[in-house]
Amino acid sequence: MENKIVLPNYEHCILSTITSILKYYNVDTKHKSLEKLDKILEKKYRNIVFLVLDGMGEHILENISPNGYFTENKIDCVTSVYPSTTTAALTTYYSGKPPYETGWIAWSQYFREYGRALDMLSHKESYLKEDISNARMNVFEKIVNYTPIFEQIENASPNVRAFEVMPKYSDRRSRRTVTADDINEIMENVEVLCEIPGENFIMAYSDKPDGLLHKFGTDSEEAKEYVLEAEKKVKELAEKLSDDTLIIISADHGHKNIEKAYSLLEYPEIMECLYMPMALESRTVTFWVKDDMKKTFEERFNNIFKDEFLLMTKDEFLKKHFLGYGDKHPKIDEFLGNYIALSISSSIIIIETFLTEGKPVKKSTHCGLTEDEMEVPVIVINKK
């Protein structure tokens, strides 16, 4: 089956969704908002609830519940940012900026300050999973820090309280944080927060169905059960809430079942072209190639992977604005090697070294350019 390629559209993507919310709360932003959502937000609401269901892409929802509650209330389909992965996409939601501006690109990024690749969300060394909390400089506070949307909203609209609802293990991004580890806890907490007098913005994040999709695949009963349960719980909540509450539901990316997994350690002709280990993610891989072997690397890589990955130089990748537009983060050029491979198939390249094995291959994942990963629904439940 041929994979349809979808490029990130920074005029109509998940950044547009959060930009509409920021504009509603008078936050100054230079990014394009979502017109259909702007129209709805012309009315005044006491509570805005923004629920992100990790991994529930357009085609996941289409396959599981084509005529269900979420689909009935869908107002649009947008692209994710690129790479289509939680690190880049969730940070876009939390910052109101694209990866090009935040520097949050993918799971594993190389920091020259440490001479190490770091897992961006767990804050651990990528290969040995070593704790770096005692480092003499915290790169997450000094280099890839950003102002969260919760602070932006409260600064621009001081009468609004901005809350986040998130799993216990997550980094806190708001001074008003509530923890919730499953859909029931999320719904219970959102209901309580909506009862607080005055104006409230509530962003709630669920790490499912993503975790279930990784483990069991896109066609699994486990993923289906979760999406249907989430629909049911959201509908029950919406029926309880007052007319002055608007619920917006979306995702960060979709998912793609994996059919092939390559280890480049088995391709010495590729490895000899590199002067340091690859980084980013298994469907968006960056390479640091020796200057005198660039043409050789291109030929060898394309001989093996041309039908499964698009190979670009860093300059080509940035000129095509895969990471978005705006004020370029000063570390972008260091986070990227001189080549990037973008998956256009159901294949991955395992990020590993001879020091240690890479992460186990998952049934389904994301970060590539297929429509399954790149397209995301925008759902609005509006009683007015």
Long-range contacts (C-beta under 8 A, 24 or more apart in sequence): 3-344, 3-345, 3-346, 3-370, 3-371, 3-372, 4-370, 4-371, 5-344, 5-369, 5-370, 5-371, 6-79, 6-369, 6-370, 6-371, 6-374, 6-375, 7-79, 7-82, 7-322, 7-369, 7-374, 8-79, 8-80, 8-81, 8-82, 8-84, 8-322, 8-324, 8-374, 9-78, 9-79, 10-81, 10-98, 10-321, 10-324, 10-325, 12-78, 12-79, 13-78, 13-79, 13-80, 13-81, 14-78, 14-79, 14-80, 14-81, 14-89, 14-92, 14-93, 14-250, 14-252, 14-376, 15-81, 15-92, 15-96, 15-97, 15-98, 15-324, 16-78, 17-78, 17-93, 17-248, 17-250, 17-378, 18-50, 18-92, 18-93, 18-96, 18-149, 19-96, 21-48, 21-50, 21-149, 21-201, 21-248, 22-96, 22-149, 22-152, 22-153, 22-156, 24-48, 25-152, 25-153, 25-156, 25-157, 25-160, 25-201, 26-156, 26-157, 27-96, 27-149, 27-152, 27-153, 27-155, 27-156, 27-157, 28-156, 29-96, 30-326, 31-96, 31-97, 31-98, 31-326, 34-76, 34-78, 34-378, 36-75, 36-76, 36-378, 37-75, 37-76, 37-248, 37-378, 37-380, 40-75, 40-246, 40-380, 40-382, 41-246, 43-384, 44-244, 45-244, 45-245, 45-246, 45-384, 46-198, 46-199, 46-200, 46-242, 46-244, 46-245, 47-193, 47-194, 47-199, 47-200, 47-201, 47-202, 47-241, 47-242, 47-244, 47-245, 47-246, 48-200, 48-201, 48-202, 48-245, 48-246, 48-248, 49-190, 49-194, 49-202, 49-204, 49-245, 49-246, 49-247, 49-248, 50-201, 50-202, 50-203, 50-204, 50-248, 50-249, 50-250, 51-186, 51-190, 51-203, 51-204, 51-205, 51-206, 51-234, 51-247, 51-248, 51-249, 51-250, 52-90, 52-93, 52-203, 52-204, 52-205, 52-206, 52-249, 52-250, 52-251, 52-252, 53-206, 53-208, 53-209, 53-227, 53-230, 53-249, 53-250, 53-251, 54-86, 54-90, 54-205, 54-206, 54-207, 54-208, 54-209, 54-210, 54-211, 54-251, 54-252, 55-208, 55-209, 55-210, 55-211, 55-213, 55-214, 55-251, 55-252, 55-253, 55-254, 55-255, 55-366, 56-209, 56-227, 56-230, 56-251, 56-254, 56-376, 56-377, 57-251, 57-253, 57-254, 57-255, 57-366, 57-372, 57-373, 57-374, 57-375, 57-376, 57-377, 58-254, 58-371, 58-375, 58-376, 58-377, 59-218, 59-254, 59-371, 59-372, 59-375, 60-209, 60-213, 60-218, 60-223, 60-227, 60-251, 60-254, 60-255, 60-372, 61-227, 61-377, 63-218, 63-219, 64-223, 64-224, 64-227, 64-228, 65-227, 65-228, 65-231, 68-228, 68-231, 69-231, 69-232, 69-234, 69-235, 70-227, 70-230, 70-231, 70-234, 70-249, 70-377, 70-379, 71-377, 73-249, 73-379, 73-380, 73-381, 73-382, 74-377, 74-378, 74-379, 75-378, 75-379, 75-380, 76-377, 76-378, 77-375, 77-376, 77-377, 77-378, 78-250, 78-375, 78-376, 78-378, 79-374, 79-375, 79-376, 80-252, 80-253, 80-254, 80-373, 80-374, 80-375, 80-376, 81-323, 81-324, 82-284, 82-322, 82-323, 82-324, 82-369, 82-374, 83-280, 83-281, 83-283, 83-284, 83-322, 83-367, 83-368, 84-253, 84-254, 84-366, 84-367, 84-368, 84-369, 84-373, 84-374, 85-252, 85-253, 85-281, 85-284, 85-366, 85-367, 86-121, 86-210, 86-252, 86-253, 87-120, 87-121, 89-252, 89-253, 90-205, 90-252, 91-146, 93-149, 93-203, 93-252, 94-146, 94-148, 94-149, 94-173, 95-146, 95-147, 95-148, 95-149, 96-149, 96-152, 97-146, 97-324, 97-326, 98-323, 98-324, 98-325, 98-326, 99-323, 99-324, 100-321, 100-323, 100-324, 100-325, 100-326, 100-328, 100-329, 100-332, 101-324, 101-326, 101-327, 101-328, 101-329, 102-144, 102-146, 102-329, 103-143, 103-144, 103-329, 103-330, 103-331, 103-332, 103-335, 104-144, 105-280, 105-323, 105-332, 105-335, 105-336, 106-279, 106-280, 106-281, 106-284, 106-367, 107-280, 107-281, 107-351, 108-279, 108-280, 108-281, 108-351, 109-279, 109-280, 109-335, 110-276, 110-279, 110-334, 110-335, 111-139, 111-143, 111-334, 112-334, 113-137, 113-139, 113-143, 114-139, 117-277, 117-279, 120-144, 121-171, 126-279, 126-351, 127-277, 127-352, 127-353, 127-355, 127-356, 128-355, 128-356, 143-331, 144-329, 144-331, 148-173, 148-174, 149-203, 150-174, 150-175, 150-176, 150-201, 150-203, 151-175, 153-201, 157-199, 159-198, 159-199, 160-198, 160-199, 160-200, 160-201, 161-196, 161-198, 161-199, 161-200, 161-201, 162-200, 162-201, 162-202, 162-203, 163-193, 163-200, 163-201, 163-202, 163-203, 164-202, 164-203, 164-204, 164-205, 165-189, 165-190, 165-193, 165-202, 165-203, 165-204, 165-205, 166-204, 166-205, 167-205, 167-207, 170-205, 180-204, 182-206, 182-208, 183-208, 183-226, 183-229, 183-230, 183-233, 184-233, 187-233, 187-234, 187-236, 187-237, 190-237, 191-237, 191-240, 191-241, 194-241, 194-242, 194-245, 206-230, 210-255, 213-255, 213-363, 213-364, 214-255, 214-362, 214-363, 214-364, 214-365, 215-362, 215-363, 216-363, 216-364, 217-257, 217-363, 217-364, 218-255, 218-256, 218-257, 218-364, 218-372, 219-257, 220-363, 234-381, 238-381, 238-383, 241-383, 242-383, 243-383, 243-384, 244-384, 245-383, 246-380, 246-381, 246-382, 246-384, 247-380, 247-381, 247-382, 248-378, 248-379, 248-380, 249-377, 249-378, 249-379, 249-380, 249-381, 250-376, 250-377, 250-378, 250-379, 251-376, 251-377, 252-376, 253-366, 253-367, 253-373, 253-374, 253-376, 254-366, 254-371, 254-372, 254-373, 254-374, 254-375, 254-376, 255-364, 255-365, 255-366, 255-372, 255-373, 256-283, 256-346, 256-364, 256-365, 256-366, 256-368, 256-370, 256-372, 256-373, 257-346, 257-363, 257-364, 258-346, 258-347, 258-348, 258-361, 258-362, 258-363, 258-364, 258-365, 259-345, 259-346, 259-347, 260-308, 260-345, 260-346, 260-347, 260-348, 261-347, 261-348, 261-349, 261-350, 261-361, 262-305, 262-347, 262-348, 262-349, 262-350, 263-349, 263-350, 263-352, 263-358, 264-349, 264-350, 265-352, 265-353, 265-354, 267-300, 267-304, 269-300, 270-297, 270-300, 270-301, 270-304, 273-297, 273-300, 276-337, 277-351, 277-353, 278-337, 278-349, 278-351, 279-335, 279-337, 279-351, 280-340, 280-351, 280-367, 281-351, 281-367, 282-343, 282-348, 282-349, 282-350, 282-351, 282-358, 282-365, 282-367, 283-342, 283-343, 283-348, 283-349, 283-365, 283-366, 283-367, 283-368, 283-373, 284-340, 284-341, 284-342, 284-343, 284-367, 284-368, 285-309, 285-340, 285-341, 285-349, 285-351, 286-314, 286-335, 286-336, 286-337, 286-339, 286-340, 286-341, 287-337, 287-338, 287-339, 287-340, 287-341, 288-337, 288-338, 289-337, 289-338, 289-339, 294-338, 294-339, 297-339, 298-339, 301-339, 301-341, 305-341, 305-347, 305-349, 307-345, 308-343, 308-344, 308-345, 308-347, 309-341, 309-342, 309-343, 309-344, 309-345, 309-347, 309-349, 310-341, 310-342, 310-344, 310-369, 311-339, 311-340, 311-341, 312-339, 312-340, 312-341, 312-342, 313-338, 313-339, 313-340, 314-338, 314-339, 314-340, 342-368, 342-369, 343-367, 343-368, 343-369, 343-370, 344-368, 344-369, 344-370, 345-370, 346-370
